[in-house]
């Protein structure tokens, strides 16, 4: 056995050593893929607020928002203090025969903030687990007598076997087995839902929908959401809103669906920024009658909790309590609206100034997508510059074009962004909610300057500087 690596030694590893360890013990193809597209060649020394501080001294504005995790930014001082207090006081993490004051308080806080009788919570670790818990609850609510579940055609709900089978994204490159009875409706199309309900009359136990689809930057209209609520009430179908990404202020309201007064799902799921950027915790919160019918009896009261080792882990719950209080006290929905007042007109101005590069922009609050489209000529250029069969995939070409813009923003302006792997692969603008309007203006100016170079030039440069030498 070779010598074990300590925490201190891990922190001292250089980037090549990290690559080698990934290749040996994690996934060598992951290293090849990321480095082939110019990423993963640097290491972060530390992160604070909206910034990444690299080992070479660069200070990078992080406009990825941690893909939904970092509404509070990196290492928020109040989050760090809450976790430090927990450790210094040697609080109990987990024990199934003692009740947790942290879990109790967190459940109370969610019930106070969510509308209607959304008041019964369960706290697993990841968003995918929250989705599966919500679906399991719906199935149990109907006592296993219904066998069909509805999800949308552009859905993304996770990558476990259950949540993966409820996901309709382009990320599914292999057909794993999944839960039975999944039927697909068209996102935002009420007639599509009605048709499936009629075809599976009395057999649908749940309908799962993202009110705002963060992976495609699309959202449901108020008419659609209220219509789905009416259908589900009429047919006694458990309505589940997936707000794992969009919760806690990201789109300008505490949860996206809460912008519509009186609209209440039967279950809502949350994760990502729920843990303040430091805690791996999620939740599904159910209406009281739905939860009590499913689990509030002596035989079933432990079906969820005791079967999950890390359910309601003490430090995770304490972190979420503090994270929620920061969201409320610092009014994160208002912060998102402040950022929107810069991003919306700025991105629309860019789309108008660069019609040959930007087909459209869309979003809400602090979550926006810039859809890049250089036309057939640029797609053909990518096909010529990129060797191998992957260049034949039109979706790959779009991703490549977007990556070229991301690379220029990062290299020239020290701004870090990303693109989605679903839908039309927009460049995502998703700053943490602690970012300032001035930082949003900096991003808009940098994107304008980048696109002024022309997409063809950016693509050629990206191939020459980052990709060509590897291929």
Residue pairs with C-beta under 8 A, 6 or more apart in sequence:
13 21
14 43
15 40
15 41
15 42
15 43
18 43
19 31
19 35
19 40
22 28
22 30
22 31
23 31
31 40
34 40
35 41
35 470
36 467
36 470
36 471
37 403
37 466
37 467
38 403
38 407
38 462
38 465
38 466
38 467
42 54
42 55
42 56
42 58
43 54
43 55
44 52
44 53
44 54
44 55
45 53
45 54
45 55
46 53
46 75
47 53
47 62
47 74
47 75
48 73
48 74
48 75
49 73
49 74
49 75
49 432
49 434
50 61
50 62
50 63
50 73
50 74
50 431
50 432
50 434
50 435
50 439
51 59
51 60
51 61
51 62
51 74
52 59
52 60
52 62
52 74
52 416
53 59
53 60
54 60
58 414
59 414
60 410
60 414
60 415
60 416
61 414
61 415
61 416
61 439
61 442
61 443
62 70
62 74
62 416
62 432
63 415
63 416
63 417
63 429
63 430
63 431
63 435
63 443
64 70
64 416
64 417
64 418
64 428
64 430
65 71
65 250
65 366
65 367
65 430
65 431
65 432
66 74
66 272
66 273
66 277
66 432
67 245
67 272
67 418
67 430
68 214
68 244
68 245
68 246
68 250
68 272
68 273
68 430
69 272
69 273
69 275
69 277
70 273
70 277
70 432
71 248
71 249
71 250
71 272
71 273
71 277
71 327
71 332
71 432
71 433
71 434
72 79
72 273
72 276
72 277
72 323
72 326
72 327
72 432
72 433
72 434
73 277
73 432
73 433
73 434
73 435
74 277
74 432
75 277
75 278
76 276
76 277
76 278
76 326
76 434
78 322
78 326
79 276
79 277
79 278
79 319
79 322
79 323
79 326
80 278
81 322
82 318
82 319
82 321
82 322
83 278
83 279
83 315
83 318
83 319
86 314
86 315
86 318
87 315
91 314
91 315
91 318
92 98
92 100
92 314
93 313
93 314
93 315
94 100
94 309
94 310
94 312
94 313
94 314
96 305
96 306
100 312
100 314
100 317
102 312
102 314
102 317
102 318
102 321
103 123
103 312
103 314
103 317
105 317
105 321
106 121
106 123
106 317
106 320
106 321
106 324
107 119
107 120
107 121
109 321
109 324
109 325
110 118
110 119
110 121
110 283
110 285
110 324
111 118
111 119
111 120
111 121
111 285
113 254
113 324
113 328
114 255
114 258
114 268
114 285
115 258
115 262
115 263
115 264
116 264
116 287
117 264
117 287
117 288
117 289
118 264
118 265
118 267
118 268
118 285
118 286
118 287
119 285
119 287
119 288
120 285
120 286
120 287
120 288
120 290
120 291
120 292
121 283
121 284
121 285
121 286
122 130
122 133
122 283
122 284
122 304
122 305
122 311
123 281
123 282
123 283
123 311
123 312
123 316
123 317
123 320
124 130
124 133
124 281
124 282
124 283
124 308
124 310
124 311
125 280
125 281
125 282
125 310
125 316
126 158
126 271
126 280
126 282
127 157
127 158
127 242
127 244
127 269
127 270
127 271
127 272
127 282
128 157
128 158
128 159
128 160
128 162
128 163
128 164
129 158
129 160
129 282
130 244
130 269
130 270
130 271
130 282
130 283
130 284
131 157
131 158
131 162
131 163
131 166
131 208
131 240
131 242
131 244
131 269
131 284
132 158
132 160
132 162
132 163
133 284
133 304
134 206
134 208
134 240
134 267
134 269
134 284
134 286
135 149
135 162
135 166
135 179
135 206
135 208
135 240
136 304
137 238
137 267
137 284
137 286
137 290
137 291
137 294
137 295
138 149
138 205
138 206
138 238
138 240
138 266
138 267
138 290
139 146
139 205
139 206
140 294
140 295
140 300
140 303
141 205
141 238
141 290
141 293
141 294
142 205
142 238
146 202
146 203
146 204
146 205
147 180
147 181
147 203
147 205
148 181
148 182
148 183
148 200
148 203
148 204
148 205
149 166
149 179
149 181
149 182
149 183
149 204
149 205
149 206
149 207
149 208
150 182
150 183
150 184
150 185
150 193
150 196
150 197
150 204
150 206
150 207
150 208
150 237
151 157
151 166
151 167
151 168
151 182
151 183
151 184
151 185
151 207
151 208
151 209
152 168
152 184
152 185
152 186
152 187
152 208
152 209
152 210
152 213
153 168
153 184
153 185
153 186
153 187
154 168
154 169
154 187
154 213
154 215
154 216
154 218
154 422
154 423
155 166
155 167
155 168
155 169
155 187
155 208
155 209
155 210
155 213
155 242
156 167
156 168
156 169
156 171
156 210
156 213
156 214
156 215
156 422
157 163
157 164
157 166
157 167
157 208
157 210
157 242
158 164
158 166
158 167
159 167
159 171
161 176
161 177
161 178
161 179
162 178
162 179
164 172
164 176
164 178
165 176
165 177
165 178
165 179
165 182
166 178
166 179
166 182
166 208
168 184
169 215
169 421
169 422
169 423
170 395
170 421
170 422
170 423
171 421
171 422
181 203
183 196
183 199
183 200
183 204
185 192
185 193
185 195
185 196
186 192
187 209
187 213
187 218
187 220
188 218
188 220
188 221
188 224
189 224
190 223
190 224
190 227
190 228
190 231
193 207
193 227
193 228
193 231
194 231
196 204
197 204
197 231
197 235
197 237
201 235
202 235
204 235
204 237
205 237
205 238
206 237
206 238
206 239
206 240
207 228
207 231
207 232
207 237
207 238
207 239
207 240
208 240
208 242
209 220
209 225
209 228
209 239
209 240
209 241
209 242
210 241
210 242
210 243
210 246
211 219
211 220
211 225
211 241
211 243
211 246
211 255
211 256
211 257
212 218
212 219
212 220
212 243
212 245
212 246
212 251
212 256
212 364
212 367
213 219
213 423
214 245
214 246
214 367
214 420
215 420
215 421
215 422
215 423
216 369
216 420
216 422
216 423
216 424
217 362
217 363
217 367
217 368
217 369
217 420
217 423
217 426
217 428
218 362
218 423
219 256
219 364
220 228
222 260
222 263
225 257
225 260
225 263
226 260
226 263
228 239
229 239
229 263
229 264
229 265
231 237
232 238
232 239
232 266
238 266
238 267
238 290
239 265
239 266
239 267
240 265
240 266
240 267
240 268
240 269
240 284
241 255
241 257
241 265
241 267
241 268
241 269
242 268
242 269
243 255
243 256
243 257
243 268
243 269
243 270
244 269
244 270
244 271
244 272
244 282
245 272
245 367
246 255
246 256
246 367
247 254
247 255
247 270
247 271
247 272
247 273
247 274
248 254
248 255
248 270
248 273
248 274
248 323
248 324
248 327
248 332
249 327
249 331
249 332
249 333
249 335
249 336
249 365
249 433
250 273
250 336
250 365
250 366
250 367
250 430
250 433
251 336
251 364
251 365
251 366
251 367
252 259
252 333
252 336
252 337
252 340
252 364
252 365
252 366
253 259
253 333
253 365
254 327
254 333
255 268
255 270
256 364
257 263
257 265
257 268
264 287
265 287
266 286
266 287
266 290
267 284
267 285
267 286
267 287
267 290
268 284
268 285
269 282
269 283
269 284
269 285
270 282
270 283
270 284
270 285
271 281
271 282
271 283
273 323
274 281
274 282
274 283
274 320
274 323
274 324
275 281
275 316
275 319
275 320
275 323
276 319
276 320
276 322
276 323
276 326
277 323
278 319
279 315
279 316
279 319
279 320
279 323
280 316
281 313
281 316
281 317
281 319
281 320
283 320
286 294
294 300
295 301
295 303
295 304
304 311
305 311
305 312
310 316
326 332
332 433
333 365
335 366
335 433
335 434
336 365
336 366
336 367
336 433
337 365
338 437
339 365
339 366
339 431
339 433
339 435
339 437
339 440
340 363
340 364
340 365
340 366
341 437
342 437
342 440
342 441
342 444
343 363
343 366
343 368
343 429
343 440
343 443
343 444
344 363
344 368
346 440
346 441
346 444
347 361
347 363
347 368
347 370
347 429
347 444
347 447
348 361
349 444
349 448
350 358
350 361
350 370
350 444
350 447
350 448
350 451
351 358
351 359
351 360
351 361
351 370
353 448
353 451
354 448
354 451
354 452
356 374
356 375
356 455
357 372
357 373
357 374
357 451
357 454
357 455
358 370
358 371
358 372
358 373
358 451
359 371
359 372
359 373
360 371
361 368
361 369
361 370
361 371
362 368
362 369
362 371
362 426
363 369
363 429
366 430
366 431
366 432
366 433
366 435
367 428
367 429
367 430
368 428
368 429
368 430
369 420
369 426
369 427
369 428
369 429
370 426
370 427
370 429
370 447
371 424
371 426
371 427
372 398
372 401
372 402
372 405
372 426
372 427
372 455
373 398
374 401
374 455
374 456
374 459
377 456
378 401
378 455
378 456
378 459
379 394
379 397
379 398
379 401
381 456
381 459
381 460
382 391
382 397
382 400
382 401
382 459
383 391
383 392
383 397
385 459
385 460
385 463
386 396
386 397
386 400
386 463
386 467
386 471
387 471
388 471
390 396
391 397
395 425
398 424
398 425
399 419
399 421
399 425
400 459
400 462
401 455
401 458
401 459
402 419
402 425
402 426
402 427
403 419
403 462
404 455
404 458
404 459
404 461
404 462
405 427
405 447
405 450
405 451
405 455
405 458
406 417
406 418
406 419
406 427
407 458
407 462
407 465
407 466
408 450
408 453
408 458
408 461
408 462
409 415
409 416
409 417
409 446
409 447
409 450
410 416
410 417
411 465
412 446
412 449
412 450
413 442
413 446
413 449
413 450
415 442
415 443
415 446
417 427
417 428
417 429
418 427
418 428
419 425
419 426
419 427
419 428
420 426
420 428
429 443
431 439
431 440
431 443
450 458
